[in-house]
C-alpha cells in the first residue's frame, strides 16, 4: 500500500481531475470483480481498494484535504463504503479503521490486482531480481498512472517495486482481468458466464431467493444488475424476478442498469 509520498495528489491538476472522473466512470468494473471475489472460496485478488478525499478545517480556518485508500469495500449502486487503511499526515479527526460511506461521484480512484499465470509474468518478474514469483498485475489506478506518467523511467521502476505490482503502460489502463487477451471480459465477467447453469440450479433449490428482499429493499436482481452480471440477470428475469420492484431509495434493477451504463443488460430488461 502507498506510503505517504504516494497518498496525496493535486486536486487542482486538470489531468488529475480527469483521472478522478475516469475512476468514477469505470468503478462498476471494480465492483463487478470484487463482487465475484466475495463469492470465491480461494481468493483471487491480491489487493482491492478505493481512494477518496477526506478533509477537515484546521484551527486557522483552512481546509485540509488528503486522498487516501479504503478497503473491505461495499457498493449499493450509489454509495461506496469501506474502512480507511492509510495513516493521515495532517488530518486529526480520522484514523485507520474508521468506516466511511462515499457517494460514487466523489471517489478519486480504485485499484485491484491479480497475480497472472507464471508464464505471463516472466518478462515483468525480471524487473525485480529479489523475487522469481509472478508480479500481480494492477487494474485501474488512474491517479497512480497519472503520477507514473510524470515520472522518469527509473522513478517508475522504483515506484512499481515499492508497490510490488505490475502497473504496465500508463497510457493503456486496463479495467478488467485479461482485457487485452480477452476483450469479451469487458462485456461480461467470465465467472458470470461459467456459473450460469449452477445459478439456474441454485434458484431451483432455493426459489425464495427470487423474491427475498433485504432491509434496504434490494433483491437478488438488484445486486446482480449492479454487478453487471448478464447471465445471472437473464436467469432471474426468465424465472420471473420483478424488474419493477424498487429499493428503499426508489430504484428498480432496470434503473441501476441504466444509471451505471451497463449497456449489455438493457436489452435483457426490455425483452422481459
C-alpha positions as CSV (number, residue, x, y, z in Angstrom):
1,X,0.0,0.0,0.0
2,X,1.1,3.5,-0.6
3,X,3.5,5.4,1.7
4,X,2.8,9.0,2.4
5,X,4.7,10.1,-0.7
6,X,2.2,8.4,-2.9
7,X,-1.0,9.2,-0.9
8,X,-1.5,12.8,-1.7
9,X,-2.5,14.1,-5.1
10,X,-3.1,17.5,-6.5
11,X,-6.8,18.1,-6.9
12,X,-6.2,21.2,-9.0
13,X,-4.3,19.4,-11.8
14,X,-6.6,19.1,-14.8
15,X,-5.1,15.7,-15.6
16,X,-5.6,14.5,-12.1
17,X,-9.3,15.7,-12.2
18,X,-9.6,13.7,-15.4
19,X,-8.2,10.7,-13.6
20,X,-10.8,11.1,-10.9
21,X,-13.6,11.1,-13.5
22,X,-12.3,8.0,-15.3
23,X,-12.1,6.2,-12.0
24,X,-15.7,7.1,-11.2
25,X,-17.0,6.1,-14.7
26,X,-15.2,2.7,-14.6
27,X,-15.8,1.9,-10.9
28,X,-18.5,-0.6,-11.9
29,X,-15.8,-2.9,-13.3
30,X,-14.0,-2.8,-9.9
31,X,-17.2,-3.7,-8.2
32,X,-18.0,-6.4,-10.6
33,X,-14.6,-8.1,-9.9
34,X,-14.9,-7.6,-6.2
35,X,-18.5,-9.0,-6.1
36,X,-17.1,-12.2,-7.6
37,X,-14.1,-12.1,-5.2
38,X,-16.5,-12.2,-2.3
39,X,-18.0,-15.4,-3.7
40,X,-14.7,-17.2,-4.3
41,X,-13.6,-20.0,-1.9
42,X,-10.0,-19.3,-2.7
43,X,-9.2,-15.5,-3.0
44,X,-8.2,-14.3,-6.4
45,X,-7.3,-10.7,-5.8
46,X,-4.0,-9.5,-4.2
47,X,-5.4,-6.1,-3.4
48,X,-8.7,-4.3,-3.8
49,X,-9.1,-0.8,-2.6
50,X,-10.7,2.6,-3.3
51,X,-9.3,6.1,-2.9
52,X,-11.3,9.0,-1.8
53,X,-10.7,12.5,-0.4
54,X,-11.0,13.3,3.3
55,X,-11.0,16.8,4.7
56,X,-11.3,18.9,7.8
57,X,-10.9,22.6,8.8
58,X,-7.7,23.4,10.7
59,X,-7.6,25.9,13.6
60,X,-6.7,28.7,11.2
61,X,-9.9,28.1,9.1
62,X,-8.1,26.4,6.2
63,X,-9.3,23.3,4.6
64,X,-7.0,20.3,4.7
65,X,-7.6,17.6,2.1
66,X,-5.9,14.2,1.8
67,X,-6.7,11.4,-0.7
68,X,-6.4,8.0,1.0
69,X,-7.3,4.4,0.4
70,X,-10.1,2.3,1.9
71,X,-10.6,-1.5,1.7
72,X,-13.3,-4.0,2.6
73,X,-15.4,-2.2,0.0
74,X,-19.2,-2.5,-0.4
75,X,-21.4,-0.8,-3.1
76,X,-25.1,-0.4,-3.3
77,X,-25.2,1.3,-6.8
78,X,-24.9,4.8,-5.4
79,X,-22.6,4.7,-2.4
80,X,-19.1,3.2,-1.9
81,X,-18.3,2.2,1.7
82,X,-15.2,0.8,3.3
83,X,-12.6,1.2,6.0
84,X,-9.7,3.7,5.9
85,X,-6.3,1.9,5.7
86,X,-3.9,4.9,5.4
87,X,-2.5,6.9,8.3
88,X,-3.3,10.6,7.7
89,X,-0.5,13.1,7.6
90,X,-2.3,16.2,8.7
91,X,-5.9,15.2,9.4
92,X,-6.5,14.7,13.1
93,X,-10.2,13.6,13.3
94,X,-9.9,10.3,11.4
95,X,-7.7,7.2,11.7
96,X,-7.1,3.9,10.1
97,X,-10.0,1.5,10.6
98,X,-12.7,4.3,10.5
99,X,-15.7,3.4,8.4
100,X,-16.9,5.8,5.6
101,X,-19.7,6.0,3.1
102,X,-18.7,7.9,0.0
103,X,-21.0,8.8,-3.0
104,X,-19.7,7.2,-6.2
105,X,-19.2,10.6,-7.8
106,X,-16.8,11.6,-5.0
107,X,-14.3,8.7,-5.2
108,X,-10.9,9.6,-6.7
109,X,-9.6,6.1,-7.7
110,X,-9.8,2.4,-7.5
111,X,-7.4,-0.4,-7.8
112,X,-7.3,-4.2,-7.8
113,X,-4.5,-6.6,-8.7
114,X,-4.4,-10.2,-9.8
115,X,-1.4,-12.5,-10.0
116,X,-1.1,-13.7,-13.6
117,X,0.0,-17.2,-14.5
118,X,3.7,-17.8,-14.2
119,X,4.3,-17.9,-18.0
120,X,2.6,-14.5,-18.4
121,X,4.8,-12.9,-15.7
122,X,8.3,-13.9,-16.7
123,X,9.0,-10.7,-18.6
124,X,8.0,-8.4,-15.8
125,X,9.5,-10.5,-13.0
126,X,12.9,-9.8,-14.4
127,X,12.4,-6.2,-13.1
128,X,12.7,-7.5,-9.6
129,X,15.7,-9.7,-9.1
130,X,14.7,-10.2,-5.4
131,X,11.7,-12.4,-6.5
132,X,11.1,-15.1,-9.1
133,X,7.4,-15.1,-8.3
134,X,4.9,-13.7,-10.7
135,X,4.2,-10.0,-10.1
136,X,0.5,-9.1,-9.6
137,X,-0.9,-7.1,-12.4
138,X,-2.7,-3.9,-11.5
139,X,-6.1,-2.7,-12.9
140,X,-7.5,0.8,-12.6
141,X,-5.2,3.0,-10.6
142,X,-5.9,6.1,-12.7
143,X,-4.4,8.6,-10.3
144,X,-1.4,6.3,-9.9
145,X,-0.9,6.1,-13.6
146,X,-1.2,9.9,-13.9
147,X,1.7,10.2,-11.4
148,X,3.7,7.5,-13.1
149,X,3.3,9.4,-16.4
150,X,5.1,12.3,-14.7
151,X,8.0,10.2,-13.5
152,X,11.2,9.2,-15.2
153,X,11.7,5.6,-16.2
154,X,13.9,4.9,-13.2
155,X,11.4,6.6,-10.9
156,X,8.6,4.4,-12.3
157,X,10.7,1.3,-11.7
158,X,11.3,2.4,-8.1
159,X,7.6,3.2,-7.6
160,X,6.5,-0.1,-9.1
161,X,9.0,-2.1,-7.0
162,X,7.7,-0.3,-3.9
163,X,4.2,-1.4,-4.6
164,X,5.4,-4.8,-5.9
165,X,2.8,-4.5,-8.7
166,X,2.9,-4.5,-12.5
167,X,1.2,-1.2,-13.5
168,X,2.0,-1.7,-17.2
169,X,1.8,1.1,-19.6
170,X,0.4,4.3,-18.1
171,X,-1.1,5.1,-21.5
172,X,-3.2,1.9,-21.6
173,X,-5.0,1.5,-18.3
174,X,-6.9,-1.8,-18.2
175,X,-10.1,-2.2,-16.1
176,X,-10.8,-5.9,-16.3
177,X,-8.7,-9.0,-16.0
178,X,-7.0,-10.2,-19.2
179,X,-8.6,-7.3,-21.1
180,X,-6.0,-7.4,-23.9
181,X,-6.2,-11.1,-24.4
182,X,-9.9,-11.5,-23.9
183,X,-11.8,-8.2,-24.7
184,X,-15.1,-10.0,-24.2
185,X,-14.4,-9.7,-20.5
186,X,-15.4,-6.1,-20.8
187,X,-18.9,-7.2,-21.6
188,X,-19.3,-9.9,-19.0
189,X,-17.2,-11.4,-16.3
190,X,-16.1,-14.9,-17.2
191,X,-17.4,-16.3,-13.9
192,X,-20.9,-15.0,-14.7
193,X,-20.8,-16.9,-18.0
194,X,-19.4,-20.0,-16.4
195,X,-21.7,-20.1,-13.4
196,X,-25.0,-19.7,-15.4
197,X,-26.0,-23.4,-15.2
198,X,-25.1,-23.6,-11.5
199,X,-27.1,-20.4,-10.9
200,X,-30.2,-22.0,-12.6
201,X,-29.9,-25.0,-10.2
202,X,-29.4,-22.7,-7.3
203,X,-32.7,-21.0,-8.0
204,X,-34.4,-24.3,-8.4
205,X,-33.2,-25.4,-5.0
206,X,-33.8,-22.1,-3.3
207,X,-36.8,-20.5,-5.1
208,X,-37.3,-18.0,-2.3
209,X,-34.1,-16.2,-3.3
210,X,-36.0,-14.9,-6.3
211,X,-38.3,-12.8,-4.1
212,X,-36.2,-12.2,-1.0
213,X,-35.8,-8.5,-0.1
214,X,-33.2,-7.2,2.3
215,X,-33.7,-4.4,4.8
216,X,-32.7,-1.8,2.2
217,X,-35.1,-3.1,-0.3
218,X,-32.6,-4.9,-2.6
219,X,-33.4,-8.1,-4.3
220,X,-31.0,-10.6,-5.9
221,X,-31.9,-9.0,-9.3
222,X,-30.8,-5.6,-8.0
223,X,-27.5,-7.0,-6.7
224,X,-26.7,-8.9,-9.9
225,X,-27.7,-5.9,-12.0
226,X,-25.4,-3.5,-10.1
227,X,-22.6,-6.0,-10.6
228,X,-23.3,-6.2,-14.4
229,X,-23.8,-10.0,-14.5
230,X,-25.8,-10.6,-17.7
231,X,-26.2,-14.3,-17.4
232,X,-27.5,-14.0,-13.8
233,X,-29.8,-11.2,-14.8
234,X,-31.2,-13.2,-17.7
235,X,-31.8,-16.2,-15.5
236,X,-33.5,-14.1,-12.8
237,X,-35.8,-12.4,-15.3
238,X,-36.7,-15.6,-17.1
239,X,-37.6,-17.1,-13.7
240,X,-40.0,-14.2,-13.0
241,X,-38.0,-11.7,-11.0
242,X,-39.8,-8.4,-10.7
243,X,-37.8,-5.8,-12.6
244,X,-40.0,-3.0,-11.4
245,X,-39.6,-3.7,-7.7
246,X,-37.9,-0.7,-6.1
247,X,-35.4,-0.3,-3.2
248,X,-35.9,1.9,-0.3
249,X,-34.2,4.6,-2.4
250,X,-36.9,4.2,-5.0
251,X,-34.8,2.5,-7.7
252,X,-35.6,-0.6,-9.7
253,X,-33.0,-3.0,-11.1
254,X,-33.5,-1.6,-14.5
255,X,-32.9,1.9,-13.1
256,X,-29.4,0.7,-11.9
257,X,-28.7,-0.9,-15.2
258,X,-29.2,2.5,-16.9
259,X,-27.6,4.5,-14.1
260,X,-24.4,2.5,-14.2
261,X,-24.5,2.3,-18.0
262,X,-24.4,-1.5,-18.2
263,X,-25.4,-1.4,-21.8
264,X,-25.3,-5.1,-22.3
265,X,-28.1,-5.5,-19.6
266,X,-30.6,-3.1,-21.0
267,X,-31.8,-5.4,-23.9
268,X,-32.5,-8.2,-21.3
269,X,-34.7,-5.9,-19.3
270,X,-36.5,-4.6,-22.4
271,X,-37.1,-8.2,-23.6
272,X,-38.6,-9.5,-20.4
